[in-house]
Structures are given as structure tokens and as C-alpha cells.
Amino acid sequence: MAPQVSPDSGSLQNRPGSLNRLSGEKSPYLSQHAGNPVDWYPWSEEAFCKAAKEDKPIFLSIGYATCHWCHVMAHESFEDAEVARLLNESFVSVKVDREERPDIDQIYMTACQMMTGSGGWPLSLFLTPDKRPFFAATYIPRTSRYGNTGMLELLPRIASLWRERRNDLNASADQVSSTLITSLVKSGSGPEPGSINLTEAYEDLLLRFDPEYGGFGNAPKFPMPCLLMFLLRYWKRTGSERALNLVTKTLDAIRKGGIYDHIGGGVHRYSTDDKWRVPHFEKMLYDQALCAMAYLEAFQASGSPPYKETAEEIISYILRDLQSPEGAFCAAEDADSGGREGGFYLWDAAELTQLLGDRDAALAKLVFNVTDEGNYTDPHGSGNGNVLYRTDFRNSPGGGSDVPSEDPGFRIESIRRRLFASRQNRPRPLRDTKVLADWNGLAIAALSKAAQVIKKPEYAAAAERAASFILAKMRSPDGGLYHRFCCDEAAIDGFSDDYAGMIYGLIELYEATFDERHLASALALNTYLIRHFEDKENGGFFKTSDTSETLLVRTKEVYDGVVPSSNSLIFFNLLRLSRLTGNTDYEITASKLSRAFGNTLQENPSAHSFFLIALDYATANTTEVVIAGRQDDNSARQMIDACRSAYFPSLIVMLYDEERLQMISWHDRDMTGYRQIGGRATAYVCTDKVCLEPINDPEQLRKVVYKTSKNIRPTPDSPTEK
């Protein structure tokens, strides 16, 4: 899969005859800069040896292929001859793709946040030749403006300081590095987290919730699906309708807002405003996967069909626009196209009239809030346009009296299809075609969950194709994972995120298919993860393995942003594997992990949303169901469906088919006693480590599962709830 560069990427494309050292790199982001006059190096010992030999500082630039402001800085500065001259004369310039090397990005992003109070991409730092940072910034313009120092002024100043005040820079680098080690290395054992932490997180989310528009905090607003998935579990645990309302208010607002692509499905990276109307137009694989999961769980919890429809639309986008021919999933699509930010997604009122005719254009303008002057102004001066966001026409001025009396649902769908067909003829955004193991694991989990909830086997088949690709093409000789596949090359030693994401996906895939090969693969990866990543002394898991490149610090990550941290996913995976296999060693490792981050969780509970999901599971009365029967038998399918008839987040379902080779040596669970009764599939249910009488009536099983999964365990009262 060669990297794709959109036709409008301009001078970001490689220019024959003027290529730098990035021309041989597989990363689409790095290859975008291969034609710069800057003498770029990839992250390599060659670069740092050159810096030491020539006594030059390092200029480190970190970004990613679909980052809009990375493109802007590249056009403005890295393609400029004078900026390139200053960099080439006084610095060794290193370019890093943050999605290829999240370990490097984590360290230097933390350094930037410590030094400046903020962060983001493009990320710009100056380092000593031994990789210690002494100056950090994000976007730097070519020339100084609005109080921001430009590259043409900053580079000579840094070069002068390097020559004349080296001791001061080294002292700064020492201080930053020391603080980094303290900040990024979580050590020691704290209190074991419990249900009180769930209540504290909920209290915090209540205070941050936007009651008018949904979501948490002010603009920019990110979807934060893991927070919503935690709140669903809190509702299930406590019966708090307010917790459920936080979820539905937010999901409804996202679905109606401009952050959602109403024409092609999928969720943009974030909203620039608090009403979810004006998106930053990137589409990331991880957002699609996690948002689909949140909508699927909300559908299970509420029974509301629009949540199911939204999940299906997101999945359709993933399969249509992000799936590679080999079955794996590409990383992202860019914000820019047609020479402007959001060009692929914006519409003019006159264009709608031309495409749809007066009658349907009037309905489209009403429903999607299209105006003649445009509801969106390009921040870079490329003109106005319209972002499509939904309004219920019945609540619009005039009560929708100008809309024909027939049900508009069919007409709106017809309009959407015609706009989709027209949009397909536009220049497409750049697609970052690299395959990342961790993000693919999340996509596999979402597809597998959708196969269980919506009962579409083609979703499970797509998940299996992706899993097969990762396990066949991205395995190292010692059985580990590679992080990235691009241009027919698997490379970069896998991070703990890759193992955590893939194990998570494979567990969900097992429950979708009951094919034990997937569980076997999950267990094999888990064994490798424990052997090479676990902090045996203090608990938790390092980001890099014990055989990987040594950076300034070997970090352990637990903060959950939009994407779950590796330790949060591992916590959840270990608990589920323990329940599936009966191996209590996994639960012991999970308990040690939770204590390693107990103090961190207490400091800011709601910043660890997926960790809270795992903690809810750890403290719940988990219900385990083993169904003895053949998967192709109708009675077995009825029993499986009974287990999936509602929202049961702490339910584990296994299928034991006596006629297949089942439960081989990697299981500690003894399955020999599970037999069908009366020639019908029979369920063996255990809850909170107590086993019940066998059941072979689907309705009875549904009632038992519902009873054992409802209001799982009391949680301390919420003062705010009162």
C-alpha cells in the first residue's frame, strides 16, 4: 500500500531531483517532506552522531500526515529557502511521524507542555545532541507576527545561544529531563482503586458537563467516547438516569452536529465550537472505532434506533473509505482537499439548487442549515461555505410549514444519496495509508461488537480479515508485533498500545465468532506483553519493550484522552482473559497494575475514562455464561441472542461445541462438565463466583442475565445527584 498524496497537496509532494534523506522513508508524513530544501534526517543515530560530531543542536519537528497546521508550517517555513539555509547551517533537523513513533512524541510533547503550558502539532523542539530538550514550541510562523516569534528570528537566536550560553542551555536541558523522568515514570504502589473512584469521576463529569449542547468543557470539543462508555456503565451500576442523560444528550448533539459527516458517515476529529457545528475536518480511524462502540452501547442501553443507525453509518465509512485491499484499516483522512480546509465537505447554496432542483434544495437547506452567505468562513481566507448540520425542521421557524406534508425521511435520504454521489467527484482528502496495529485493534473491536449487537456477520468477517492481516504481516520473528505497516513493509517494534489494542480486538472477535483461534492469538500476545513490557517491581506496563531503543525515559502511560492508554486497556484485557480462561494469574497482574496507578487515579479520576471502565468491570458482579451447543444450531443461537438482548457490560459469553476441538491447553477452565440437556443448547451461568442451575430455555436465560447484571453493585451516593 503506497502512500497516497492528494492532487492538491502542492509542493508537499516529492520533487524529483531535490529529495532529502526522507525520500526513502515509508511514512506518508515523512515522504511529504522529502522535497523540502531542509536537510531532514529521520529519527536515527546517524542524526545524533552528526550533531555531536559537528557540535550542533537538534531541531526536532513532530507531526502527522493529516495534520492541517503541519501542512501550513511546511508550506510557510520548511519549503522556504532562507529558513532551510538557517536550519542546514546551524542545526541537524530531524522529522518524526508521531503516529509511527508515539514513544518519542509522548516524551517531547510532555516536555513542551511542561515548558510552555500547552502542546499540539506541529511540535517543534530544540535538543542537545544527547536528546535533551531545552526549548519547545508548537506552530512557528516563518516571520514574527502577533507576538509569536518567527523561524527567521528564532533560529539565529537559538544558534547564538548555543555558541555563547551553552551552560545555560545545558542547565535548562538537565532540569527539563529530570522533571520528565519524575513526571513520566510512575513508580511505587498506591491504594487499590475501588467503586468510590467511579463516583468521584462521575461527580467531576457532572461539573464539566455542558447542559445546553452536551459534551464536557468548552470549545474545542472532542467526542470523548470512552467517557460516554464509562457513564453508561455508571448508569447500569447505580440506576442513575442523569448519568444516562449525559450520554444521550452528547451523542444526540454529535450526531446532529457538523462534527458528524451527514453525507458519507463518520466523525471528524473535533468541533472548533461548543455547539458541535464547525469541525476540524480530519477523520481518524480511532475516532470512528470508539464512536461506533459508544453508539452501539447506547443503542443496547436505550433501545433507540438512531444510535444503531449512526453506528452502522460510521462502520460503512470505515469499510468504504479506510479499508485497504488487504483488509486492514488505514490511519486517517486529511482535513484539506481541493486547495482548502474542509473542501471535500463544504457546500454552496447555489450548488445544492443545481444538484437537487428548487424543491429538494429548499428542504436540504432547511434541514442542513445551509445559507446563501454560508455558515462557515475559512480561517485561511479561502472563502465561505456551508457545513451541514441537522435541525429538526418541525422545530424550525414557521414550524416546518413550508415543507410538503409527506414524510420527509424518504426525501432526505434521497437528497443525501445524490449529494454523496456528487461529492465523490470532488478531489478527495489525502488518505494516510499506513496501518497501525493499535488503531486496527480498536477497529476490530468495534466491528466485532457491531456483529454481536446488530447481528451482521459481514462485520465479523471484516474484523477477521483485519486481524488476519495484522497477525500475518505485522509479526516479528520472536512472536511480537510491529507497530506500523506501509509500502509493503512492517517496521518499528510494537508498543504496549499495539498489544493492548489487538488483544482487546481479538477478545471482542472471539465473542462475535466463538472461534477460539482468536482467543488463542489474544493469549499469545498477552504472554509476550507480560514478558517484555511489565514493570515487575512496581506494576503496570511500560510503553516500550525491554528490547527496544532507549530514549530519555522508559514511560508508563495511564492517562486516557480520546484514545485509551495502554495500561487502561491492559487492565481491562487482563480481567476479561481471567474470566474467559479461569486463569487467576491475570487477575493478580491486573490488581497490581491498578495499585500502581492508584494515586494517579485519585488525583484526577475523570482523566482516566477507560481505566474507569476496567475498574467498573473489576468491582462488578461479573456474569459468565457458557453455552453448550453447536453454533449453527437454532437453540444455541437463541441462547446467544438472549445474552445480547440488552446492555450487559459485565457479561462474558462462551460457546462450548463438543463436536469441535475446543478448550485446548491454553485454557485453565475445565469445560468437561458442560453438556446439552434434553438435546437442546444449555447455558451454565456463574455470577460473582457462584454457579447456578443449568438453563436451556432462552427466555429464562434472558431473565437470569438481566437480573444478575442489573445494578451490579452499590456505589457510594453522589451528593450532586441528590
Secondary structure, 3 states (H helix, E strand, C coil): CCCCCCHHHHHHCCCCCCCCHHHHCCCHHHHHCCCCCCCEEECCHHHHHHHHHHCCCEEEEEECCCCHHHHHHHHHHHCCHHHHHHHHHHCEEEEEECCCCHHHHHHHHHHHHHHHCCCCCCEEEEECCCCCEEEEECCCCCCCECCECCHHHHHHHHHHHHHHCHHHHHHHHHHHHHHHHHHHCCCCCCCCCCHHHHHHHHHHHHHHECCCCCCECCCCECCCHHHHHHHHHHHHHHCCHHHHHHHHHHHHHHHHCCCECCCCCCECCEECCCCCCCEECCEEHHHHHHHHHHHHHHHHHHCCHHHHHHHHHHHHHHHHHHECCCCCEEEEECCEECCEECCCCCECHHHHHHHHHHHHHHHHHHHHCCCCCCCEECCCCCCEEECCCCCCHHHCHHHHCCCCCCCHHHHHHHHHHHHHHHHCCCCCCCEEEEEEHHHHHHHHHHHHHHHHHHCCHHHHHHHHHHHHHHHHHCECCCCCEEEEEECCEEEEECCHHHHHHHHHHHHHHHHHHCCHHHHHHHHHHHHHHHHHHECCCCCCECCCCCCCCCCCCCCCCCCCCCCCCHHHHHHHHHHHHHHHHCCHHHHHHHHHHHHHCHHHHHHCHHHCHHHHHHHHHHCCCCEEEEEECCCCCHHHHHHHHHHCCCCCCCEEEEEECCCCCCCCCCCCCCCCCCCCECCECEEEEEECCEECCCECCHHHHHHHHHHHHCCCCCCCCCCCCC
